[in-house]
Amino acid sequence: MIRTIFPGGSIPFYDPEQEPLVLSNELIALLLAQPYGPDLIGLYCFYYHSAKLQDSKKIKCINSYVCKKLNWGRNKFLERKRALLALKLIENITIKEEGKRFPTHYIKLNFISSVSHVKNQQHVKNQHGYINKRINNNSFIKKINNKKKILTSSKKTTKERNELYLPFVIQLSEIIQTKKDIKHTTRQINAWANAFRLLVEENKIRRSRIKKALDWYAAHIGDPYVPEIESGSSFRAKFIRLEEAIQRQTKPIITTNTFKEYNMKHSPKYRKPDLIL
């Protein structure tokens, strides 16, 4: 903070634009308890900083400007903004001013600046197992929990992640059917997709490696020394063996004529047999 002095005087005073941004412990604890807590703190501080510059709790701050300043994508910004709206830390305000054709949109900031503003605190355990101070207000806590359900529901479930690997499953099924007269059920397909997902997420196998292995197996199924794969789980279990078979097939064979050339240069000489009378 920079202290300035009145012209011609010696009385120091604080410049409002140089004042620090003050966030209470209760506010920080509340934001950190949410998914993407650090992002929420960053967005709230940006609005807080804009309010300082505009000297008002109602600020003009369009979405595109915030995205540019924070270097965020539109979807990420809107999700974080909805979280602050659900927590009642900001509000959207539209005002129709005289002489203007279109209404003006503002962002209003609500502050939790000190312990005196928060009464009847209690410890509430959130779904992640962390204990944070919350306001003892059932309606407010209910809104927070509802918003957390919305944010967590945006994460993809296991079933949705398995669907990303269905192209691999279908390709493996078609490869197996070229050698064996069998039809795979929907239940088997779903189980195979889960095996492919575990191969990527837990075993850290890149999808490009899986695609390369499937393409090679399609051309060499049934060949000698090629692992026999009949399901998604066996593909996961025998993946390393399958890659070893690919390496053996693609490894160049080095041949040399050294032995042959040596025999030609050093042909053996035999003693003629004795003449037997």
C-alpha positions in Angstrom: 0.0 0.0 0.0 1.4 3.4 -1.0 0.8 6.4 1.3 0.3 9.7 -0.3 0.4 13.2 1.1 -1.9 16.2 0.5 -0.3 18.8 -1.7 1.2 21.4 0.6 0.6 19.3 3.6 2.1 16.5 5.6 -1.0 14.5 6.6 -0.7 11.0 5.1 -3.9 9.2 4.0 -4.7 5.9 2.3 -5.6 5.9 -1.3 -8.7 3.6 -1.8 -7.3 2.3 -5.1 -4.2 1.1 -3.2 -6.1 -0.7 -0.4 -5.5 -4.5 -0.2 -8.2 -7.0 -1.0 -9.4 -8.5 2.3 -11.1 -11.9 2.4 -12.3 -13.3 5.7 -11.5 -16.8 6.9 -15.1 -17.7 6.7 -15.3 -16.8 3.0 -12.1 -18.6 2.1 -13.2 -21.7 4.0 -16.6 -21.6 2.2 -15.0 -21.3 -1.3 -12.3 -24.0 -0.7 -15.1 -26.4 0.4 -16.5 -26.3 -3.1 -15.3 -28.1 -6.2 -12.7 -26.0 -8.0 -12.3 -23.9 -4.9 -9.1 -22.1 -6.0 -10.8 -21.0 -9.2 -13.8 -19.6 -7.3 -11.4 -17.6 -5.1 -9.7 -16.2 -8.2 -12.9 -15.2 -9.9 -14.3 -13.6 -6.7 -11.0 -11.7 -6.2 -11.2 -10.4 -9.8 -14.8 -9.1 -9.2 -13.6 -7.7 -5.9 -10.7 -5.9 -7.7 -13.0 -4.5 -10.3 -15.3 -3.2 -7.6 -12.4 -1.4 -6.0 -11.5 0.2 -9.3 -15.1 1.2 -10.1 -15.7 2.2 -6.5 -19.0 0.4 -6.4 -20.5 -2.9 -5.3 -22.4 -2.9 -8.6 -19.9 -3.3 -11.3 -19.9 -3.4 -15.1 -18.0 -6.6 -16.0 -19.0 -8.5 -19.1 -18.3 -12.2 -19.5 -15.9 -11.9 -22.5 -13.8 -9.4 -20.6 -13.4 -11.7 -17.6 -12.5 -14.7 -19.8 -9.8 -12.6 -21.5 -8.3 -11.3 -18.3 -8.3 -14.7 -16.5 -7.3 -16.6 -19.7 -10.3 -19.0 -19.2 -12.6 -20.6 -21.7 -16.2 -19.6 -21.8 -17.5 -22.9 -20.4 -15.1 -22.9 -17.5 -15.9 -19.3 -16.7 -19.7 -19.8 -16.8 -19.5 -22.9 -14.5 -17.4 -21.0 -11.9 -19.7 -18.0 -12.1 -22.8 -20.2 -11.6 -21.1 -21.5 -8.4 -20.6 -18.0 -7.0 -24.2 -17.2 -7.9 -25.4 -20.3 -6.1 -23.4 -19.3 -3.0 -25.0 -15.8 -3.1 -21.6 -14.1 -3.3 -22.5 -12.3 -6.5 -25.8 -11.4 -8.1 -26.8 -10.5 -11.7 -28.6 -7.2 -11.8 -30.3 -5.7 -14.9 -31.3 -2.0 -14.9 -33.2 -0.2 -17.6 -31.8 3.3 -17.7 -33.7 6.2 -19.2 -32.6 7.3 -22.6 -31.0 3.9 -23.4 -32.5 1.3 -25.7 -31.1 -1.7 -24.0 -30.8 -2.5 -20.3 -27.5 -2.4 -18.5 -26.1 -5.5 -16.8 -24.3 -5.3 -13.5 -22.6 -7.7 -11.1 -23.3 -7.1 -7.5 -20.8 -8.3 -4.9 -21.9 -9.6 -1.5 -19.2 -9.6 1.2 -18.4 -11.8 4.2 -15.8 -9.5 5.7 -15.6 -10.5 9.4 -16.6 -12.9 12.0 -19.2 -10.5 13.3 -21.1 -11.0 10.0 -21.4 -14.8 10.5 -23.3 -16.0 13.6 -24.2 -19.4 14.9 -21.4 -21.2 13.2 -21.2 -25.0 13.2 -18.9 -27.6 11.7 -20.4 -29.4 8.8 -18.7 -32.3 7.0 -18.9 -32.1 3.2 -19.1 -35.0 0.8 -15.3 -35.1 0.4 -14.8 -35.7 4.2 -13.4 -32.3 5.0 -14.8 -30.3 7.9 -15.4 -26.6 7.2 -17.2 -23.8 9.1 -20.6 -23.0 7.6 -23.4 -20.7 8.4 -26.0 -22.2 10.6 -28.8 -21.5 8.2 -30.7 -24.5 6.8 -31.8 -22.8 3.6 -28.3 -21.5 2.9 -26.7 -24.9 3.5 -29.3 -26.6 1.4 -28.5 -24.3 -1.5 -24.8 -25.0 -1.2 -25.4 -28.8 -1.1 -27.7 -28.6 -4.2 -25.1 -26.6 -6.1 -22.4 -29.1 -5.1 -24.5 -31.9 -6.5 -24.9 -30.0 -9.7 -21.1 -29.5 -10.0 -20.3 -33.1 -9.1 -22.9 -34.4 -11.5 -21.1 -32.7 -14.4 -18.2 -35.2 -13.9 -18.5 -38.2 -16.2 -19.6 -41.4 -14.6 -17.9 -44.8 -15.1 -20.6 -45.8 -17.6 -20.1 -42.6 -19.6 -16.3 -43.1 -19.6 -16.7 -46.7 -20.8 -18.7 -45.5 -23.8 -15.5 -43.7 -25.1 -13.9 -47.1 -25.6 -16.8 -48.7 -27.6 -14.9 -48.3 -30.9 -12.1 -50.5 -29.6 -14.6 -53.1 -28.3 -16.4 -53.2 -31.6 -13.2 -53.7 -33.5 -12.0 -56.5 -31.2 -15.4 -58.2 -31.5 -15.2 -58.1 -35.3 -11.7 -59.4 -35.2 -12.7 -62.4 -33.1 -15.7 -63.1 -35.3 -13.5 -63.5 -38.3 -12.0 -66.7 -36.8 -14.9 -67.9 -34.6 -18.6 -68.1 -35.3 -19.8 -66.4 -32.2 -22.1 -63.4 -31.3 -21.2 -61.1 -28.4 -24.0 -59.8 -26.1 -24.5 -56.3 -24.9 -23.5 -57.3 -21.4 -20.2 -58.6 -22.8 -19.6 -55.5 -24.8 -20.1 -53.3 -21.7 -17.7 -55.5 -19.7 -15.1 -55.3 -22.5 -15.4 -51.5 -22.6 -14.6 -51.4 -18.8 -11.5 -53.5 -19.4 -10.3 -51.0 -22.1 -10.9 -48.1 -19.8 -8.9 -49.7 -17.0 -6.1 -50.4 -19.4 -5.9 -46.6 -20.2 -6.7 -45.1 -16.8 -5.0 -47.6 -14.4 -2.3 -49.2 -16.6 -1.5 -45.8 -18.4 -1.6 -47.3 -21.9 -2.0 -44.7 -24.6 -4.9 -45.1 -27.0 -2.6 -45.0 -29.9 -0.8 -48.1 -28.6 -4.2 -49.9 -28.3 -5.2 -49.0 -31.8 -1.9 -50.1 -33.2 -2.2 -53.5 -31.4 -5.7 -54.1 -32.6 -4.8 -53.3 -36.2 -1.9 -55.7 -36.1 -3.9 -58.4 -34.4 -6.6 -58.2 -37.1 -4.0 -59.1 -39.7 -2.2 -61.8 -37.6 -4.9 -63.5 -35.6 -4.3 -67.2 -35.5 -0.6 -67.0 -36.5 2.0 -68.9 -34.6 3.3 -67.4 -31.3 0.5 -64.8 -31.4 -1.5 -64.6 -28.1 -5.1 -65.8 -28.4 -7.5 -63.1 -27.3 -11.2 -63.8 -26.8 -12.5 -60.9 -24.6 -11.7 -57.4 -23.4 -10.3 -58.7 -20.1 -7.9 -61.1 -22.0 -6.8 -58.3 -24.3 -5.9 -56.3 -21.2 -4.1 -59.2 -19.5 -2.2 -60.2 -22.7 -1.5 -56.7 -24.0 2.2 -56.8 -23.2 2.6 -60.2 -24.8 0.7 -58.9 -27.9 3.2 -56.0 -28.2 6.1 -58.4 -27.8 4.7 -60.4 -30.7 4.5 -57.2 -32.8 8.1 -56.4 -32.0 9.2 -59.9 -33.0 7.3 -59.6 -36.3 8.6 -56.1 -37.1 12.2 -56.6 -35.9 14.6 -56.8 -38.9 16.5 -60.1 -39.3 20.2 -59.5 -39.7 22.0 -62.0 -41.9 25.7 -62.3 -42.6 27.7 -64.2 -45.2 30.8 -64.3 -43.1 30.8 -68.1 -42.5 30.0 -68.8 -46.1 32.8 -66.5 -47.3 35.2 -68.0 -44.9 34.5 -71.5 -46.2 35.0 -70.4 -49.8 38.4 -68.8 -49.0 39.6 -71.5 -46.8 38.4 -74.7 -48.4 39.7 -77.8 -46.6 42.4 -79.8 -48.1 42.4 -83.6 -47.7 45.4 -85.9 -48.1 44.9 -88.3 -50.9 44.4 -91.8 -49.7 47.3 -94.2 -50.0 47.2 -96.6 -52.9 46.5 -100.0 -51.7 48.1 -102.8 -53.8 
